Amino acid sequence: MRTAGIREARQNLSILLDEVKKGREVVITERGRPVAKLVPPDPPKRRGVPDLTAFRRTMPVLDPPLSSTITGEREDRA
């Protein structure tokens, strides 16, 4: 864990952020006392693809199917 004074942190923030990007922690001090800590963010929570089976069951069955309706519309334009 690296420590840096406030003045150093102001002057070298991009360097300190590079350290944090590498997974290291940086403690900011004021007159030798810790006042802040720069740490990497928590990894994002991954959510899987939701199961849409129940939703699909609620969808109406079209008669005639939508694909045949679209095909018919396209034939009318030609």
CORQUIGI-V235734 format. One record per residue. N is the residue number from 1. RES is the residue in one letter. D_CENTER is the distance of its C-alpha to the mean C-alpha in Angstrom with 2 decimals. Layout:
# CORQUIGI-V235734
<<N;RES;D_CENTER> <N;RES;D_CENTER>>
This chain:
# CORQUIGI-V235734
<<1;M;26.49> <2;R;27.42> <3;T;28.97> <4;A;29.33> <5;G;31.39> <6;I;30.23> <7;R;32.10> <8;E;30.61> <9;A;27.08> <10;R;27.78> <11;Q;29.34> <12;N;26.96> <13;L;23.52> <14;S;21.96> <15;I;23.79> <16;L;22.65> <17;L;18.97> <18;D;19.63> <19;E;21.05> <20;V;18.04> <21;K;15.79> <22;K;18.35> <23;G;17.75> <24;R;20.80> <25;E;21.48> <26;V;23.50> <27;V;25.82> <28;I;27.07> <29;T;30.72> <30;E;33.24> <31;R;36.80> <32;G;35.87> <33;R;34.05> <34;P;30.33> <35;V;28.60> <36;A;24.88> <37;K;22.58> <38;L;19.66> <39;V;17.44> <40;P;14.24> <41;P;11.24> <42;D;10.94> <43;P;9.03> <44;P;6.18> <45;K;8.50> <46;R;9.00> <47;R;10.88> <48;G;13.58> <49;V;15.20> <50;P;17.39> <51;D;21.11> <52;L;22.66> <53;T;26.21> <54;A;27.46> <55;F;26.08> <56;R;27.81> <57;R;31.03> <58;T;31.09> <59;M;30.99> <60;P;34.52> <61;V;36.35> <62;L;37.55> <63;D;41.15> <64;P;41.53> <65;P;38.14> <66;L;35.88> <67;S;36.10> <68;S;39.87> <69;T;39.71> <70;I;37.53> <71;T;39.89> <72;G;42.83> <73;E;41.43> <74;R;40.89> <75;E;44.44> <76;D;45.80> <77;R;44.38> <78;A;45.98>>
